[in-house]
Amino acid sequence: MKSLSLLLCALALGACSGKPPEPKAKPADVATPFDALKANEQRAKDVQKVVDKQADDQRKQIEAQEQ
């Protein structure tokens, strides 16, 4: 019984080696059907920012001419 417990302890310690686990590879990005939609949405937001900035600049020019 004593030798069995020593054997089990030895096996348990042997199994717990100091080796770090191998790093897993990062999974590749997978294209989804929504990628194109997100790109179109971002493009529309960028266009809206440009239009808003141009409208703001034009409004400032008109206010400067009125004064």
Buried (B, 14 or more C-beta within 10 A) or exposed (E): EEEEEEEEEEEEEEEEEEEEEEEEEEEEEEEEEEEEEEEEEEEEEEEEEEEEEEEEEEEEEEEEEEE
